[in-house]
Amino acid sequence: MMKGKPAIRMLEGPSLPEDLLNRRWPRRGWLSPELLRYVNDIIVEVRRRGDEALIEFEERFDGVRLSADSLLVTRGEFEEAYEKVSGRLIQAIESSKSRIEAFQKEMLGRIKFKYEEDGLRIVSCASPISRVGCYVPGGGAAYPSSVVMMAAPARVAGVEEIALCSPPKGGGEVDPSVLVAADICGVNEVYRLGGAQAVAALAYGTSTVRPVEKIFGPGNRYVQAAKILVSRDVPIDFPAGPSEIAIIADGSADPRLLALDMISQAEHLDGVSVLLTTSRRVAERVAEEIGRRIGSSPDGRLISENLSRNGLILICRSLKDAVKAVNEFAPEHLEVMTEDPWEVAAEVTSAGLILVGENTPVAVSDYCLGTVHVLPTGGSSRVYSGLSILDFVKRFCIAECSAEMLGELREDVRALAESEGLLNHSLAVERRLSDD
């Protein structure tokens, strides 16, 4: 921890401070105009020059010299990747995939149903998107869990083709754990591409990269800017920025666990950690625990900087005030550690994922719980949901009406059609019921 600076600030009051809320949607736009202009230039070049631009940008931004023939990862590289990954990690990837699939299959079954009344039948249907693109951050780190979180729901939904982009390391290889996860989850193509250029390639295609119908995945601000810009032409999941946690806790919560969860979230670049508690004792103990643990953490400097800049402990008068503040904050992850966490969780209206009880930390949801960790951030959980099979399918209905039911509905159709000046709508029903 840096000397002379508190690890995390502590305030008391009914709501979060304005400076924190002003950094979040809808008070702040997704991205700056300057960044959008910069990224748009990259997208324009990829659309204009295709593979040539991709090769140029990969060398500039990732420090890797590629050729058009080496953009696509070969089958041999997948096989070599298995030799570089431990059997224990392979088992964990398979276990995570299995649990996600089980939950997503249950969800898919719930949106396919039949509604019937006398003379009327409506069937709710779902059909998969044919080809999707997934972006997995990489370069200095590896995120095989993100592969599972996107590819597993896509396969459950019935997506036929999954293309994946991930930045290459210094030697030009995609991280072996990412390749193994992609293979286990049935990804069809993996491209060694990162940043805005990868998003542009997925959206518009090149000689090597075939375009997709929808783009998914987290990434840095350049990736998110590219997703927002191409969304004019190709749908995306949602904007997803730095990871974040909010925690609601009362006096029954264990300060050590609260501190650990806040610290773990601060391991992410620009990670946000906020605690809202009704107990001054808990607040003070958490601050002490954070200060004590940061010094021995391998990423102590990053964690300290994140908690100083993006961390907060707010002492609230009541759980009602805490819930109100959380709904305005709209966090990516919300943990609830109170005497009756389900009662508190029921009052929350804006959060990407709610985790109740002391044994359900964000860390387990990130990997093995069966929930998907691709979630809206920066306040966007006010309007977006977390990723699921619903994002990989198109939903539609099949309906059939009998002559008797059509007769019952004719007057309603006539009244509405006449009010909108669409008389032939009414006529299309009338002619079916007349003897002419």
C-alpha positions in Angstrom: 0.0 0.0 0.0 1.3 3.5 -0.9 2.3 5.5 2.2 0.2 8.5 3.2 -2.8 7.3 1.2 -5.9 5.5 2.6 -6.7 2.2 1.0 -10.3 3.1 0.7 -12.5 6.1 1.7 -15.3 5.8 4.2 -18.5 8.0 4.2 -21.7 8.1 6.1 -25.1 9.0 4.6 -28.2 7.8 2.8 -26.8 7.8 -0.8 -23.6 7.3 -2.7 -21.5 10.4 -3.4 -22.1 12.4 -6.6 -18.5 12.0 -7.9 -19.0 8.2 -8.0 -22.5 8.3 -9.6 -21.3 10.9 -12.2 -18.9 8.3 -13.6 -21.8 5.9 -14.4 -24.5 5.6 -17.0 -26.9 7.4 -17.5 -25.1 10.4 -16.1 -22.0 9.7 -18.2 -22.1 8.5 -21.8 -20.5 5.2 -22.6 -17.3 6.6 -24.1 -15.6 9.8 -25.0 -16.0 11.3 -28.5 -12.2 11.4 -28.9 -11.9 7.6 -28.2 -14.8 6.9 -30.6 -13.1 8.9 -33.4 -9.8 7.1 -32.8 -11.4 3.6 -32.9 -13.6 4.5 -35.9 -10.5 5.2 -37.9 -9.3 1.6 -37.1 -12.6 0.2 -38.2 -12.6 2.2 -41.4 -9.1 0.8 -42.3 -10.1 -2.8 -41.6 -13.2 -2.4 -43.8 -11.1 -0.8 -46.5 -7.9 -2.9 -46.5 -9.1 -6.1 -44.8 -6.3 -8.6 -43.8 -3.6 -6.0 -44.6 -5.0 -3.7 -42.0 -5.4 -6.5 -39.4 -1.7 -7.5 -39.9 -0.6 -3.9 -39.5 -2.7 -3.2 -36.4 -1.6 -6.5 -34.7 2.0 -5.5 -35.1 1.4 -2.0 -33.9 -0.8 -2.8 -30.9 0.1 -6.4 -29.9 3.7 -6.4 -31.1 3.2 -9.5 -33.3 4.0 -9.8 -37.0 1.5 -12.0 -38.7 0.6 -13.0 -42.2 -2.9 -13.6 -43.7 -2.2 -17.4 -43.5 -1.4 -17.2 -39.7 -4.5 -15.2 -38.5 -6.5 -18.4 -38.1 -5.4 -20.9 -35.4 -4.7 -24.3 -36.9 -6.0 -27.7 -35.6 -2.4 -28.6 -34.7 -2.2 -25.6 -32.3 -5.3 -26.9 -30.5 -3.7 -30.3 -30.1 -0.5 -28.7 -28.8 -2.4 -26.6 -26.4 -3.7 -29.6 -24.5 -0.1 -30.6 -23.8 0.5 -27.2 -22.2 -2.5 -27.2 -19.9 -2.9 -29.2 -16.7 -5.5 -32.0 -16.4 -6.9 -30.2 -13.4 -7.6 -27.1 -15.4 -9.2 -29.2 -18.2 -11.4 -30.8 -15.6 -12.4 -27.4 -14.2 -13.3 -26.1 -17.7 -15.4 -29.2 -18.4 -17.2 -28.9 -15.0 -18.0 -25.2 -15.5 -19.3 -25.9 -19.0 -21.5 -28.7 -17.7 -23.1 -26.6 -15.0 -23.7 -23.6 -17.3 -25.3 -25.9 -19.9 -27.6 -27.4 -17.4 -28.9 -24.0 -16.2 -29.1 -22.6 -19.8 -31.1 -25.7 -21.0 -33.6 -25.1 -18.2 -34.0 -21.5 -19.3 -34.4 -22.4 -23.0 -37.2 -24.8 -22.0 -39.0 -22.1 -20.2 -39.3 -19.8 -23.2 -40.8 -22.5 -25.4 -44.4 -23.0 -24.5 -47.9 -23.2 -25.9 -50.9 -21.0 -24.9 -54.4 -22.1 -25.8 -58.0 -20.9 -25.3 -61.1 -21.8 -27.3 -60.4 -21.2 -30.9 -56.9 -19.8 -30.4 -53.4 -21.3 -30.2 -50.1 -19.5 -29.8 -46.8 -21.2 -29.6 -43.7 -19.4 -28.3 -40.7 -20.4 -30.3 -36.9 -19.8 -30.3 -34.5 -20.1 -33.2 -30.7 -19.8 -32.9 -28.6 -17.1 -34.6 -26.6 -18.9 -37.2 -23.1 -17.4 -36.7 -21.8 -15.4 -33.8 -18.5 -13.8 -32.8 -17.0 -13.9 -29.3 -14.1 -11.6 -28.1 -11.9 -13.0 -25.3 -9.4 -10.5 -23.8 -5.8 -11.7 -23.7 -2.3 -10.6 -24.3 -0.9 -10.2 -20.8 -3.6 -12.4 -19.2 -5.7 -15.4 -20.2 -9.4 -15.9 -19.6 -10.6 -19.4 -20.5 -13.6 -18.9 -18.2 -14.8 -16.2 -20.6 -14.7 -18.7 -23.4 -17.0 -21.0 -21.5 -19.3 -18.3 -20.4 -20.1 -17.3 -24.1 -19.6 -20.5 -26.1 -21.5 -22.8 -23.8 -24.8 -20.8 -23.9 -24.3 -20.4 -27.6 -24.1 -24.1 -28.2 -27.1 -24.8 -25.9 -29.1 -22.2 -28.0 -28.2 -24.2 -31.1 -25.7 -21.7 -32.8 -24.1 -23.5 -35.7 -20.9 -21.4 -36.0 -18.9 -19.7 -33.3 -15.9 -17.6 -34.3 -13.6 -16.4 -31.5 -10.9 -13.7 -31.4 -8.3 -13.3 -28.8 -5.1 -11.3 -28.8 -1.8 -13.2 -29.4 1.0 -13.2 -27.0 4.5 -12.0 -27.8 5.4 -15.1 -29.7 2.2 -15.0 -31.8 0.4 -17.8 -30.0 -3.1 -17.6 -28.4 -3.0 -18.7 -24.8 -3.2 -22.5 -24.6 -5.9 -22.4 -21.9 -8.1 -20.3 -24.2 -7.6 -22.7 -27.0 -8.5 -25.7 -24.8 -11.6 -24.0 -23.5 -12.6 -23.1 -27.1 -12.1 -26.7 -28.2 -14.1 -28.2 -25.3 -16.9 -25.8 -25.9 -17.2 -26.4 -29.6 -15.8 -23.1 -31.0 -15.4 -23.5 -34.8 -12.7 -20.8 -35.5 -10.2 -19.0 -33.4 -8.4 -16.0 -34.8 -5.3 -14.4 -33.2 -6.7 -10.9 -33.2 -7.2 -8.4 -30.5 -8.6 -4.9 -29.9 -10.8 -2.8 -32.1 -9.4 -4.5 -35.2 -10.8 -7.9 -34.1 -14.2 -6.4 -33.6 -14.1 -4.8 -37.0 -13.1 -8.1 -38.6 -15.9 -10.0 -36.9 -18.4 -7.3 -37.9 -17.5 -6.7 -41.6 -15.2 -9.6 -42.5 -12.0 -9.8 -44.5 -10.6 -12.3 -47.0 -9.7 -14.5 -44.0 -12.3 -13.7 -41.4 -16.0 -14.4 -42.3 -18.4 -11.8 -40.8 -20.7 -12.8 -38.0 -24.3 -11.9 -37.2 -23.8 -10.8 -33.6 -20.8 -9.9 -31.4 -20.3 -10.8 -27.8 -17.7 -10.4 -25.1 -15.9 -8.1 -22.6 -12.8 -6.1 -23.3 -10.9 -2.8 -22.7 -12.3 0.6 -23.7 -11.1 0.2 -27.3 -12.9 -3.1 -27.7 -16.1 -1.6 -26.2 -15.8 1.5 -28.4 -15.5 -0.7 -31.4 -18.5 -2.8 -30.4 -20.6 0.3 -29.9 -19.6 1.7 -33.3 -20.2 -1.5 -35.3 -23.6 -2.0 -33.5 -25.0 0.3 -36.1 -24.6 -2.5 -38.5 -24.2 -5.7 -36.4 -25.9 -6.4 -33.1 -23.8 -6.7 -29.9 -24.6 -8.1 -26.5 -24.1 -4.9 -24.4 -21.3 -2.4 -23.4 -19.1 -4.0 -20.7 -16.4 -2.1 -19.0 -14.3 -2.6 -15.9 -15.5 -5.2 -13.4 -17.2 -4.1 -10.2 -18.8 -5.3 -7.0 -21.2 -3.8 -4.6 -22.0 -5.4 -1.2 -24.9 -4.8 1.1 -24.1 -6.0 4.7 -25.5 -5.6 8.2 -23.9 -6.2 11.6 -24.1 -10.0 11.1 -21.6 -10.0 8.2 -18.0 -11.2 8.6 -15.7 -8.3 7.9 -12.9 -10.6 6.8 -15.1 -12.0 4.0 -16.3 -8.6 2.9 -12.7 -7.3 2.7 -11.5 -10.3 0.7 -14.4 -9.9 -1.8 -13.6 -6.2 -2.3 -9.9 -6.9 -2.7 -10.5 -9.7 -5.2 -12.6 -7.4 -7.4 -9.8 -4.8 -7.2 -7.5 -7.3 -8.8 -9.1 -6.3 -12.1 -7.8 -3.3 -14.0 -9.9 -0.3 -12.9 -12.0 -2.6 -10.7 -14.7 -1.0 -8.6 -15.5 -2.1 -5.0 -18.3 -0.6 -2.9 -19.6 -1.7 0.5 -22.9 -0.4 1.9 -23.4 -1.4 5.5 -25.6 -0.4 8.4 -22.9 -1.2 10.9 -20.1 1.2 11.8 -18.2 -1.6 13.5 -18.3 -3.7 10.3 -17.2 -0.7 8.2 -14.2 0.0 10.4 -13.2 -3.7 10.6 -13.4 -4.0 6.8 -11.2 -0.9 6.3 -8.7 -2.4 8.8 -8.7 -5.8 7.0 -8.2 -4.2 3.6 -5.2 -2.2 4.9 -3.7 -5.2 6.5 -4.1 -7.6 3.6 -3.0 -5.4 0.7 0.6 -5.3 1.8 1.0 -9.1 1.4 -0.9 -9.3 -1.9 1.1 -10.0 -5.0 -0.9 -7.3 -6.8 -0.8 -4.9 -3.9 -0.1 -1.8 -5.8 -2.9 -2.3 -8.4 -5.4 -3.2 -5.6 -4.4 -0.2 -3.5 -4.8 2.1 -6.5 -8.1 0.7 -7.5 -9.5 0.8 -3.9 -8.2 4.4 -3.4 -9.7 5.6 -6.7 -12.8 3.4 -7.2 -13.5 2.0 -3.7 -15.9 3.2 -1.1 -17.4 2.1 2.2 -20.8 3.8 2.9 -22.4 3.6 6.3 -26.2 3.7 5.8 -28.9 4.4 8.3 -30.9 1.4 7.2 -31.0 -1.5 4.7 -33.7 0.3 2.9 -31.3 3.2 2.2 -28.6 0.7 1.1 -31.0 -0.9 -1.4 -32.0 2.4 -2.7 -28.4 3.4 -3.2 -27.6 0.1 -4.9 -30.5 0.5 -7.4 -29.2 3.9 -8.4 -25.6 2.5 -8.6 -26.7 -0.5 -10.7 -23.7 -2.7 -10.1 -22.4 -5.6 -12.2 -22.2 -7.9 -9.2 -24.1 -7.4 -5.9 -23.4 -9.5 -2.8 -26.0 -9.5 0.0 -24.7 -10.5 3.4 -27.4 -9.8 5.9 -29.5 -11.8 8.4 -32.1 -12.4 5.7 -30.4 -11.9 2.4 -33.2 -13.1 0.2 -35.6 -10.5 1.7 -33.1 -7.8 0.8 -32.3 -9.2 -2.6 -36.1 -9.1 -3.4 -36.0 -5.3 -3.2 -33.1 -4.9 -5.7 -34.1 -3.9 -9.2 -30.8 -3.1 -10.9 -27.9 -5.5 -10.8 -26.2 -7.8 -13.3 -26.1 -10.7 -10.8 -27.2 -10.9 -7.2 -25.3 -13.3 -4.9 -26.8 -14.0 -1.5 -25.2 -15.3 1.7 -21.6 -15.5 2.8 -20.8 -18.7 0.8 -21.6 -17.1 -2.6 -18.8 -14.8 -3.5 -18.3 -13.2 -6.9 -15.2 -15.4 -7.3 -17.3 -18.6 -7.4 -19.8 -17.0 -9.9 -16.9 -16.0 -12.1 -16.0 -19.6 -12.7 -18.1 -22.5 -11.5 -21.5 -21.6 -10.2 -23.4 -22.1 -13.4 -24.3 -18.4 -13.9 -22.7 -16.5 -16.7 -20.1 -13.8 -15.8 -20.5 -11.7 -18.9 -22.6 -8.9 -17.2 -23.5 -5.2 -17.8 -21.2 -2.8 -16.0 -20.9 1.0 -15.3 -24.5 1.4 -14.3 -25.9 -0.3 -17.5 -27.6 -3.1 -15.5 -30.4 -0.5 -15.3 -31.4 -1.4 -18.8 -29.3 -4.6 -19.8 -29.4 -8.1 -18.5 -26.5 -10.5 -18.1 -25.6 -12.8 -21.0 -27.7 -16.0 -21.5 -29.2 -18.2 -24.2 -31.7 -15.5 -24.8 -29.0 -13.4 -26.5 -28.2 -16.2 -28.9 -31.8 -16.9 -30.2 -34.5 -15.0 -32.0 -37.9 -15.4 -30.3 -41.1 -15.5 -32.3 -44.6 -16.9 -32.1 -46.8 -19.2 -34.2 -50.5 -18.4 -33.9 -53.7 -20.0 -35.3 -57.2 -18.6 -35.0 -60.5 -20.4 -35.7 -63.4 -18.9 -37.6 -65.4 -18.7 -34.4 -62.6 -16.8 -32.5 -62.1 -14.5 -35.5 -65.8 -13.6 -35.3 -65.5 -12.7 -31.7 -62.5 -10.5 -32.5 -64.0 -8.7 -35.5 -65.5 -5.7 -33.7 -62.3 -5.1 -31.8 -60.3 -5.2 -35.0 -62.7 -2.8 -36.7 -62.6 -0.3 -33.9 -58.8 -0.3 -33.7 -58.3 -0.3 -37.5 -60.7 2.6 -38.0 -59.0 4.6 -35.2 -55.7 4.3 -37.0 -57.1 4.9 -40.5 -56.2 1.4 -41.7 -59.5 0.3 -43.1 -58.2 -2.5 -45.2 -57.0 -4.2 -42.0 -60.6 -4.4 -40.9 -61.7 -5.5 -44.4 -59.2 -8.4 -44.3 -61.1 -9.8 -41.3 -64.6 -8.9 -42.6 -64.2 -10.7 -45.9 -63.2 -13.9 -44.1 -66.5 -13.8 -42.2 -68.9 -12.7 -45.0 -70.6 -14.9 -47.5 -69.4 -12.8 -50.5 
